[in-house]
Amino acid sequence: MTHDARRYFDLPSPFPMKRGGELHGARVAYETWGELSKARDNAVLILTGLSPSAHAASNDIDPSQGWWEAMIGPGKAIDTSRWFVICVNSLGSDKGSTCPASIDPATGQPYRLSFPELALEDVANAAHAAISGLGIEQLACLIGCSMGGMSALAYMLLHPGSVRAHISVDTAPQAQPFAIAIRSLQREAIRLDPHWNNGQYDDQRYPDTGMSIARKLGVITYRSAMEWNGRFARIRLEAEQRDDNPFGFEFEVESYLQGHAQRFVRTFDPNSYLYLSRASDWFDIAEYGEGSIPEGLKRIQIERAMVIGVSTDILFPLEQQEQIAEGLKAAGAAVEFVALDSPQGHDAFLVDIENYSRAIGGFLTRL
Amino acid sequence: MTHDARRYFDLPSPFPMKRGGELHGARVAYETWGELSKARDNAVLILTGLSPSAHAASNDIDPSQGWWEAMIGPGKAIDTSRWFVICVNSLGSDKGSTCPASIDPATGQPYRLSFPELALEDVANAAHAAISGLGIEQLACLIGCSMGGMSALAYMLLHPGSVRAHISVDTAPQAQPFAIAIRSLQREAIRLDPHWNNGQYDDQRYPDTGMSIARKLGVITYRSAMEWNGRFARIRLEAEQRDDNPFGFEFEVESYLQGHAQRFVRTFDPNSYLYLSRASDWFDIAEYGEGSIPEGLKRIQIERAMVIGVSTDILFPLEQQEQIAEGLKAAGAAVEFVALDSPQGHDAFLVDIENYSRAIGGFLTRL
């Protein structure tokens, strides 16, 4: 059932890519909730982080829980009795959209590393094409979370007039060196796994080790030390949960990371991960402002925005949300800046539903 | 020349280990600066972080720069015209002390994973034995940096009356889950490298990849995002510094990490790294206080202490230094707590010489 709720939008062919090259016969997967109004003025688009699919919430066709289930639905913060909500799977992600694991129509073989270089601007352009294809000229609100927040900035900048209001969630106007270092190391763990084999892996020889290390490093940076002090402290695993390896897992926090890695390793295409990760490093709104973040943001013309960040986020620190808020304000938008103290770090938007519901729900209600 | 300055202290044989087993014919390497007074009351011992050797500073025999060169010498913060300074290489480290790469006299082969389980209490006991062997009953001051700060707490607790004053630098009373997660992932990167081969590597088949990832992850957590924003920003490598790999290094921060890794990978024995890393995770002063950190610290009887930490340290957060300061104070010591805002993170003690000199030099002058 899981995949049935997906719809697909065929991108214009050829679909030109920012850094050169083009895709032929490409598509993006998306899901929707609620009804588009006759005036087509109640559309809310969600752009996602690196790994989630378009299945942000359950719906009639796919009743399984979505990755933002608690936020989307009738009466919830993103109220589907008022809004027509769309979530588009990023171009380059393997959750239904064309990606390095897709068949290249020119060869009949998977693209793998022959997939053209991917930028978040391409993710934005593909999402914009899908929205236009649904007959929506202007979004009532564009919501971008984490990597999706960077894609959202690209979307608004590249498509003037396409967005009325914006909610920026735990994101950044450019990748900073700490985040680049983390992502570079994640990519290196995958690339140095002999089973990655320059992208030519298969189910028998698959870079499980590299993907596992990459995922664990991701989870470490998505959460916060403060949360873990309360949650795991120095709790040991039970004897029967431990193996004989002299350096095997002993603490609950190690087992927690292992669980995250095991759930992820075979469910995300490694090459697609590399492409999206690199795209995140490349993103820099200052490219559009002659090297200046405020000047880049000044080119974004919207009416209102809410910018949300968390003090415990080490991957996208709060100062970066403040830069976005200041920049959009200077560009003429009415901006609300929400600095939260949620202990969960970068992932707070997925966990601290109470505070994010209050902020996002309140903003949408006032639109 | 580099190794000539080392002296060696033969540990009592057998040397019992905290978690079971014993070492035969074991020794620790150490270096000294300055002169021991007739009353033997001017000794300052330095216990190190995970990777440094006993060569903390240059001396007549080895004029090469030491890892704390700017801090140790005549007229410097740790003034060798007044103090007799000793730095002991940790038991289990491959910089001259007996470690998993050493020959097991029982077999004539390297210990590798047959080395007994290592705890920081063993590191402390070995250092204490060396100090006693030098005829020093009581240290004027015990300085512990990073992992060495934890070893120092063990030293003072296990050897009552052996220390008058203590300087605690960027350390913790116990390993917290964030630090455990980082170190566990470093160990896993090494263990999952096929060349690690359950500890049976050699120069031809050596776990370079695992060690490189472990070191890079270390460096990421030893510094701070704030420092890197100023230092690297989004500066790109020159074209000639880049390779053809589609996911090769592009940003200066990536090249910086690569340089650190290359300098480390073949200069630290991987098995010794695993042992010392695990010992750091195990350390918990609360073990000596029926589960309570303050109760554990209360068993440490010293006259004075200075506890220094840095607000940008993500590996040993400032709150942990505050715990040490509060605990030693409750135990009856006169404690100075120094909270610095150095941007360099955990490594600040190696870099922000101005502030560390002022604090440490001031404290030692007042003794």
Interface residues (C-beta under 8 A of the other chain):
Chain A: L113 E117 Q174 A175 Q176 P177 F178 I180 A181 I182 S184 L185 R187 E188 A189 R191 L192 P194 T209 S212 I213 K216 L217 I220 S224 A225 W228 N229 R231 F232 A233 R234 N245 P246 F247 F249 E250 F251 E252 V253 E254 L257 L274 R278 D281 D284 I314 P317
Chain B: L113 E117 Q174 A175 Q176 P177 F178 I180 A181 I182 S184 L185 R187 E188 A189 R191 L192 P194 T209 S212 I213 K216 L217 I220 S224 A225 W228 N229 R231 F232 A233 R234 N245 P246 F247 F249 E250 F251 E252 V253 E254 L257 L274 R278 D281 D284 I314 P317
